[in-house]
Amino acid sequence: MSLSNAKLKNEEIYIKSIDKQIKDLKIQFDNSVVNSNVKKVIPYGRQNISDEDIKSVVDVLKSDYLTQGPEILNFEKAIANYTNSKFGVAVNSATSALHISCMALGLSKDDILWTSPITFVASANCALYCGAKVDFVDIDSKTYNMSIKALSEKLEIAKKENKLPKIVIPVHLSGQSCEMHEIHELSKQYGFKIIEDASHTIGGKYKNEPVGNCKYSDITVFSFHPVKIITSGEGGMCTTNSPELANLLCRFRSHGITRHENEMTKKSDGPWYYQQLDLGYNYRMTDVQAALGLSQLKRLDDFIIKRHQIVKKYNLAFEAKPIITPFQDSNNYSSFHLYIIRIKNAGMGLTRLDLFKKLREAGILVNIHYIPIYKQPFYQKIGYDCTENILFIKEDKIETNPNFTNITTKSTNNFSKQRAIRFMKKSFGKKYSQNKIKAILRFTDRTFQFLIKSFMYKIYSKNGNKDITYKILKSIDQKIKSDKTNSSFDSMFFITGVRDDLYLRPVIPVIEQLKLNKKSFNVVTSDISTGLVL
């Protein structure tokens, strides 16, 4: 055996040894969870990863293509087949999908795009990316989707004022499709294009047909973020029935470059030749992501069935309570990405904040969906204020309950602060009091396992020890003191876990650059996704 091969062999043995120590630590910690009487935590959403999913990703990692390979095409074809559309175009996020969809439909400066105000900001931002204007259409008080009545009335006024939209983006909130037939009829009357924002709705149906078939739209957009029905880690997809739009979408996702000779401005010089025809972007999905998405797609129908079972239990539990449960239109089969309830304040004697706090204290990590886009500081700054929107008055009653496919299973992802503090205190010794650890570690409960894994990995690795970990904690503490803040922070923060190296390289530089104040204590992870969006 050569010297270099021997060194590699030793490295492999060493890494396996470290992995074993990590597994042993995890077993110890899991045992402490099982033996604890402390309440487990339920996040509002979480990915469901199987052994088959993991194998599909590993197979790609062992292959010749990590990106721009065959898995992309396989995933695109599978989504197109599932939705009964002609084309699928995979991208790195639904936000990217919305952006290039607007570009493909020719949205530009002086154009107007209309969408719902009750959605994630990406549904509106895509218009601004193109230099266009955005406006909002009021929502239906039952479905929280775009109101057909409001849309019709707004279009009538806009026609008189010569301010008709070029594109309308109906958002299928929480997994239930908008009334697409009616919106499509209005598009024929007023001449606008339609992008369905179906980020929540993969697996859903409208009029007994799969959402994404583009029967009533030009393009449909899906999201594969970890909190969605299926995941590719991060990722998005456009579906369309237009070969011209599909071609433009492919071009815009990859720098505006083409290798198709029939699109070029001059004859190709050879197989290597390409031309940039547009200002595009690098919005490509990787084969690793595509493989995970393709594997997850096989279980999509089962995921939806499971979600419906959970919804039935919720509905039954809330039947006699002053709670408005999700309305389901007879034309729809919802994918139930979210389970949104409204609270009748008079019946419960609680504000939304009161209930939110009580549920969080009980370990049920509900969330609010959504803060109206026009109330965001950025949109306020550029002049948006839609006071007539339904949820401007009523949004204090909107809350989202946990709904994910493995919600009822026992999971080692659920840790309490008390258990984590005890475990860390035991590991770090007595240099930090329990109160000080509490003050420093204002993490959301679901991230503790990654935090502990990171710290324990460092402590027990060849180059690490408890002193290093102590220094990390101390650096946070010193930064807090230097900014004259107290131990009560309004925001929680995430810290990255370690991937395949022996260092806390994502953690230490960030900690050193922290600028803390009472309202901001945020370190955002880039390599660990817990399945929750705050």
C-alpha positions in Angstrom: 0.0 0.0 0.0 1.4 3.4 -1.0 1.9 6.1 1.6 -0.9 8.2 0.2 -3.3 5.3 0.2 -2.3 4.4 3.7 -3.0 7.9 4.8 -6.4 7.9 3.1 -7.2 4.6 4.8 -6.3 6.0 8.2 -8.5 9.1 7.5 -11.4 6.7 6.7 -10.9 4.8 9.9 -10.7 8.0 11.8 -13.9 9.4 10.3 -15.7 6.1 11.0 -14.5 6.3 14.6 -15.9 9.9 14.9 -19.2 8.8 13.3 -19.5 6.0 15.9 -18.9 8.5 18.7 -21.6 10.7 17.3 -24.0 7.7 17.1 -23.2 6.8 20.7 -23.9 10.4 21.8 -27.2 10.4 20.0 -28.2 7.1 21.6 -27.4 8.5 25.0 -29.4 11.6 24.3 -32.3 9.7 22.8 -32.4 7.6 25.9 -32.6 10.7 28.0 -35.6 11.8 25.9 -37.4 8.5 26.3 -36.9 8.5 30.0 -38.0 12.1 30.4 -41.5 13.1 31.4 -41.1 16.5 29.8 -43.6 17.3 27.1 -42.5 16.7 23.5 -42.6 19.4 20.9 -44.7 19.3 17.7 -43.5 21.6 14.9 -46.1 22.8 12.4 -44.4 21.1 9.5 -41.6 18.7 8.8 -40.2 16.6 6.0 -40.7 12.9 5.8 -37.5 11.2 4.6 -37.4 7.4 4.0 -34.4 5.1 3.5 -35.3 4.9 -0.2 -35.0 8.7 -0.4 -31.6 8.6 1.2 -30.5 5.8 -1.2 -31.6 7.8 -4.2 -29.5 10.7 -3.1 -26.5 8.5 -2.3 -26.8 6.9 -5.7 -26.5 10.3 -7.4 -23.5 11.2 -5.2 -21.8 8.1 -6.5 -22.7 8.8 -10.1 -21.0 10.9 -12.8 -23.5 13.8 -12.6 -24.2 16.0 -9.6 -26.0 18.6 -11.7 -27.2 19.0 -15.3 -27.6 15.3 -15.5 -30.3 12.7 -16.2 -32.1 13.0 -12.9 -33.3 16.5 -13.7 -35.0 15.3 -16.9 -36.5 12.2 -15.1 -38.0 14.5 -12.4 -39.4 16.9 -14.9 -41.0 14.1 -16.9 -42.4 12.5 -13.7 -44.0 15.8 -12.5 -45.4 16.5 -16.0 -46.9 13.0 -16.1 -48.3 13.3 -12.6 -50.0 16.6 -13.3 -51.1 15.7 -16.9 -49.2 18.6 -18.3 -46.9 18.5 -21.3 -43.7 20.0 -19.9 -42.0 20.4 -16.5 -39.1 22.7 -15.9 -37.1 22.2 -12.7 -35.5 25.1 -10.8 -33.9 25.7 -7.5 -36.9 27.3 -5.8 -40.5 28.3 -6.3 -39.4 31.9 -6.1 -37.1 31.3 -9.1 -40.0 29.5 -10.8 -42.3 32.5 -10.3 -39.6 34.9 -11.6 -38.8 33.1 -14.8 -42.5 32.5 -15.4 -43.1 36.2 -15.4 -40.1 36.7 -17.7 -41.4 34.0 -20.1 -44.8 35.8 -20.3 -43.0 39.0 -21.1 -43.7 41.0 -17.9 -41.6 44.2 -17.9 -41.5 47.8 -16.9 -44.9 49.6 -16.8 -46.7 46.3 -16.7 -48.9 45.3 -13.7 -49.2 42.0 -12.0 -52.1 41.2 -9.6 -51.9 38.6 -6.9 -53.3 37.8 -3.4 -52.1 39.8 -0.4 -52.4 36.8 1.8 -49.4 34.7 0.7 -45.7 34.5 1.0 -43.9 37.6 -0.4 -42.4 35.8 -3.3 -45.8 35.8 -5.1 -45.6 39.6 -5.4 -41.8 40.1 -5.5 -41.6 38.3 -8.8 -43.3 41.3 -10.4 -40.8 43.8 -8.9 -37.9 41.6 -10.1 -39.1 42.3 -13.7 -39.4 46.1 -13.1 -43.2 45.8 -13.1 -45.8 47.0 -10.6 -47.8 44.8 -8.3 -51.4 45.2 -7.0 -53.5 43.0 -4.8 -56.9 41.4 -5.2 -59.1 40.9 -2.1 -59.6 37.4 -0.9 -62.7 35.2 -0.2 -63.6 35.1 3.5 -64.2 31.3 3.4 -61.3 29.9 1.3 -58.8 32.8 1.8 -58.1 32.4 -1.9 -58.5 35.2 -4.5 -62.1 36.3 -4.5 -63.7 36.0 -8.0 -66.2 38.8 -7.1 -63.4 41.1 -6.1 -61.3 40.2 -9.2 -64.2 40.8 -11.5 -65.0 44.2 -10.0 -61.4 45.2 -10.0 -60.9 44.3 -13.6 -64.0 46.3 -14.6 -62.6 49.4 -12.9 -59.1 48.7 -14.3 -60.4 48.5 -17.9 -62.0 51.9 -17.6 -58.8 53.4 -16.2 -56.6 51.6 -18.8 -54.7 49.8 -16.0 -55.4 46.1 -16.7 -52.9 43.6 -15.4 -50.6 41.7 -17.8 -50.5 38.7 -15.4 -52.7 37.5 -12.6 -51.2 35.1 -10.0 -53.9 33.2 -8.1 -52.4 31.6 -5.0 -53.8 28.2 -4.0 -53.5 28.9 -0.3 -52.8 26.0 2.1 -53.4 23.4 -0.7 -56.9 24.3 -2.0 -57.1 25.5 -5.6 -58.6 28.8 -6.5 -61.7 28.9 -8.8 -59.6 28.6 -11.9 -62.4 28.1 -14.4 -63.8 31.5 -13.5 -60.4 33.2 -13.4 -59.7 31.7 -16.9 -63.0 33.0 -18.2 -62.1 36.5 -17.0 -58.7 36.2 -18.6 -60.3 35.6 -22.0 -62.5 38.7 -21.4 -59.7 41.0 -20.2 -56.6 39.6 -21.9 -54.3 38.8 -19.0 -52.0 35.8 -18.6 -52.3 33.4 -15.6 -49.6 31.9 -13.4 -50.9 29.5 -10.8 -48.9 29.7 -7.6 -49.4 26.1 -6.5 -46.5 26.1 -4.1 -48.8 24.6 -1.5 -50.8 22.3 -3.8 -48.8 19.5 -5.4 -51.0 16.5 -5.2 -54.2 18.6 -5.0 -57.1 18.4 -7.5 -59.5 20.9 -9.1 -62.6 19.6 -10.8 -61.2 16.0 -10.4 -58.1 16.9 -12.4 -54.6 17.4 -10.9 -53.5 20.9 -10.1 -50.7 21.8 -12.5 -52.3 20.5 -15.7 -52.5 24.1 -16.9 -56.0 23.7 -18.3 -56.9 27.1 -17.0 -53.5 28.8 -16.9 -50.3 29.4 -18.9 -47.9 28.2 -16.2 -48.2 26.5 -12.8 -45.5 26.8 -10.1 -44.8 24.2 -7.4 -42.5 24.3 -4.4 -40.4 21.5 -2.9 -39.2 23.3 0.3 -39.0 20.9 3.3 -42.3 22.1 4.8 -44.2 21.4 1.6 -46.0 18.1 0.7 -42.9 16.6 -0.9 -39.4 18.0 -0.8 -36.2 18.1 -2.8 -34.4 20.0 0.0 -34.9 23.3 -1.9 -36.5 23.4 -5.3 -39.3 24.4 -7.5 -41.0 23.4 -10.8 -42.9 25.1 -13.6 -45.4 23.1 -15.6 -46.9 24.3 -18.9 -48.5 23.0 -22.1 -46.7 25.5 -24.3 -43.5 24.3 -26.0 -42.5 28.0 -26.5 -43.0 28.8 -22.8 -41.1 25.6 -21.8 -38.2 26.6 -24.0 -38.1 30.1 -22.6 -38.3 28.8 -19.0 -35.3 26.5 -19.7 -33.3 29.3 -21.2 -34.0 31.8 -18.4 -33.1 29.3 -15.7 -29.6 28.9 -17.3 -28.1 32.3 -18.0 -30.3 32.9 -21.1 -28.1 30.5 -23.0 -29.2 28.2 -25.9 -27.5 25.3 -27.7 -30.4 24.9 -30.2 -29.2 25.9 -33.6 -32.7 27.0 -34.8 -32.7 29.7 -32.1 -29.2 31.1 -32.8 -28.5 34.3 -34.7 -26.0 32.6 -36.9 -25.1 29.1 -37.9 -23.4 27.0 -35.2 -19.7 26.6 -35.5 -19.9 23.1 -34.0 -21.3 20.9 -31.2 -19.4 23.1 -28.6 -21.1 26.3 -29.8 -23.7 28.2 -27.7 -25.2 31.7 -27.6 -26.6 33.8 -24.8 -29.8 35.3 -26.2 -31.3 36.7 -23.0 -30.2 38.0 -19.5 -30.9 34.8 -17.6 -30.0 33.4 -14.2 -28.5 30.4 -12.6 -31.7 28.9 -11.3 -30.8 25.3 -12.0 -31.8 22.4 -9.8 -29.1 19.8 -9.0 -29.4 16.1 -9.8 -29.1 15.5 -6.0 -32.2 17.5 -5.4 -34.0 16.0 -8.4 -33.3 12.5 -7.1 -34.8 13.3 -3.7 -37.8 14.9 -5.3 -38.4 12.0 -7.7 -38.2 9.5 -4.8 -40.6 11.6 -2.7 -43.0 11.8 -5.6 -43.6 8.0 -5.4 -45.2 8.6 -1.9 -47.1 11.8 -2.7 -50.6 10.2 -2.8 -49.9 8.5 0.5 -48.8 11.8 2.0 -52.0 13.5 1.0 -54.2 10.6 2.4 -52.3 10.9 5.7 -52.8 14.6 5.8 -56.6 14.2 5.2 -56.7 11.7 8.1 -55.0 14.3 10.4 -57.5 17.0 9.2 -60.4 14.8 10.1 -59.1 14.4 13.6 -58.7 18.1 13.9 -62.1 18.8 12.6 -63.7 16.4 15.0 -61.8 17.8 17.9 -62.8 21.4 17.1 -66.4 20.6 16.3 -67.9 21.9 19.5 -65.4 24.7 19.9 -65.6 28.4 18.9 -63.2 27.7 16.0 -63.7 28.1 12.3 -62.0 25.1 10.6 -60.9 25.2 6.9 -63.7 25.4 4.4 -63.4 22.9 1.5 -65.0 23.7 -1.8 -66.8 20.8 -3.5 -64.7 21.4 -6.6 -61.5 20.8 -4.7 -59.4 18.0 -3.3 -56.9 19.9 -1.1 -53.4 18.8 -0.5 -53.7 20.4 3.0 -50.2 21.9 3.2 -51.6 24.0 6.0 -54.5 23.6 8.4 -55.7 27.1 9.0 -58.2 27.9 11.7 -59.9 31.2 12.7 -60.7 31.9 16.4 -64.0 33.4 17.5 -62.6 35.8 20.1 -65.9 36.3 21.8 -66.3 32.6 22.4 -62.9 31.9 23.8 -62.0 35.1 25.5 -58.5 35.0 24.0 -56.6 37.1 21.6 -54.6 35.4 18.9 -51.4 36.2 20.8 -52.8 34.6 24.0 -53.7 31.4 22.2 -50.4 31.4 20.3 -48.4 31.6 23.5 -50.5 29.0 25.3 -50.1 26.5 22.4 -46.4 27.2 22.2 -46.0 26.7 25.9 -47.8 23.3 25.5 -45.2 22.3 22.9 -47.5 22.8 19.9 -45.6 25.1 17.5 -48.4 26.7 15.6 -47.6 29.6 13.2 -49.4 32.5 11.5 -50.1 32.5 7.8 -49.7 35.1 6.4 -48.8 38.6 7.4 -50.5 40.6 4.5 -47.8 41.5 2.0 -48.8 45.2 1.9 -48.1 45.4 5.6 -44.4 44.4 5.2 -42.1 47.4 5.8 -40.6 47.1 2.2 -44.1 47.4 0.6 -45.2 50.2 3.0 -42.0 52.0 2.0 -42.9 52.0 -1.6 -46.5 53.1 -1.0 -48.7 50.0 -0.5 -51.6 50.2 1.9 -54.7 48.1 1.1 -56.9 48.8 4.1 -60.0 47.3 2.5 -58.5 43.8 2.5 -60.6 41.4 4.5 -57.7 40.3 6.7 -56.6 43.8 7.4 -59.3 43.6 10.1 -59.5 39.8 10.7 -55.9 38.6 10.3 -55.5 38.5 14.1 -57.7 35.4 14.0 -55.7 33.3 11.6 -53.5 30.5 13.0 -51.9 27.4 11.5 -51.9 24.1 13.3 -49.2 21.4 12.8 -50.0 19.1 9.9 -47.3 16.8 8.5 -47.3 13.1 7.6 -45.4 11.8 10.6 -47.0 14.1 13.2 -48.2 11.3 15.3 -45.0 9.3 15.3 -42.5 9.3 18.2 -39.5 11.3 16.9 -36.1 12.1 18.3 -36.4 15.5 16.7 -38.6 16.6 19.6 -36.6 18.0 22.4 -37.4 20.3 25.3 -35.3 23.1 26.5 -35.0 21.6 29.9 -33.5 18.3 28.5 -31.1 20.2 26.2 -29.9 22.5 29.0 -29.3 19.5 31.3 -27.5 17.6 28.6 -25.3 20.6 27.6 -24.6 21.6 31.2 -23.4 18.1 31.9 -21.1 18.2 28.9 -19.8 21.7 29.5 -19.1 21.4 33.2 -20.0 24.1 35.7 -18.5 27.1 34.0 -21.9 28.3 32.9 -24.9 28.5 35.2 -28.2 27.0 34.0 -29.7 30.5 33.9 -26.8 31.8 31.7 -27.2 28.9 29.4 -30.9 29.6 29.1 -30.1 33.3 28.3 -27.6 32.3 25.6 -29.5 29.4 24.0 -32.7 31.1 22.8 -33.2 28.4 20.2 -36.4 26.9 18.8 -36.7 23.5 20.3 -36.5 21.6 17.1 -33.0 22.8 16.4 -31.5 21.5 19.6 -30.5 18.1 18.1 -28.4 19.9 15.4 -26.9 22.3 18.0 -25.9 19.4 20.3 -24.6 17.4 17.4 -22.4 20.3 16.3 -21.0 20.9 19.7 -20.5 17.3 20.6 -18.9 16.7 17.2 -16.4 19.4 17.9 -15.8 18.3 21.5 -15.1 14.7 20.6 -13.3 15.2 17.3 -9.5 15.0 17.0 -9.0 18.7 16.9 -11.6 19.8 19.4 -12.2 19.9 23.2 -14.5 21.4 25.8 -12.4 24.6 25.9 -13.3 25.4 22.3 -17.0 24.9 23.0 -16.7 27.1 26.1 -15.1 29.8 24.0 -18.0 29.7 21.6 -20.5 30.2 24.4 -18.3 32.9 25.9 -18.0 34.8 22.6 -21.8 35.0 22.4 -22.0 36.2 26.0 -19.4 38.9 25.5 -21.2 40.1 22.4 -24.4 40.4 24.4 -22.6 42.4 27.1 -20.9 44.7 24.5 -24.2 45.5 23.0 -25.7 46.2 26.4 -28.6 43.8 25.9 -30.2 41.6 28.5 -31.1 38.0 28.3 -34.6 38.5 27.0 -34.6 38.4 23.2 -37.6 38.8 21.0 -36.3 36.5 18.3 -35.1 33.0 18.3 -32.2 31.8 16.2 -30.8 28.8 14.4 -27.2 27.6 14.3 -25.8 25.4 11.6 -24.8 21.8 12.1 -21.6 20.2 10.9 -21.7 18.4 7.5 -18.7 16.2 6.7 -15.8 18.1 8.2 -14.4 18.3 11.8 -14.8 22.0 12.4 -17.6 24.3 13.3 -16.7 26.4 10.4 -20.2 27.7 9.7 -20.7 28.7 13.3 -17.6 30.4 14.5 -17.3 33.1 11.8 -20.9 34.0 12.1 -20.8 34.3 15.9 -17.8 36.6 15.6 -19.8 38.9 13.3 -23.0 39.0 15.4 -24.5 42.3 16.0 -27.0 41.8 18.7 -29.8 44.0 20.0 -33.0 43.3 21.8 -35.0 42.6 18.7 -32.5 40.7 16.7 -30.5 37.6 17.5 -30.6 35.7 14.2 -28.1 33.2 12.8 -29.7 31.6 9.8 -28.7 28.0 8.9 -27.7 27.2 5.4 -27.2 23.5 5.6 -29.7 22.2 8.1 -33.5 22.4 7.3 -35.7 21.5 10.2 -38.9 21.7 8.2 -40.1 25.0 9.8 -40.4 28.4 8.3 -40.7 31.4 10.7 
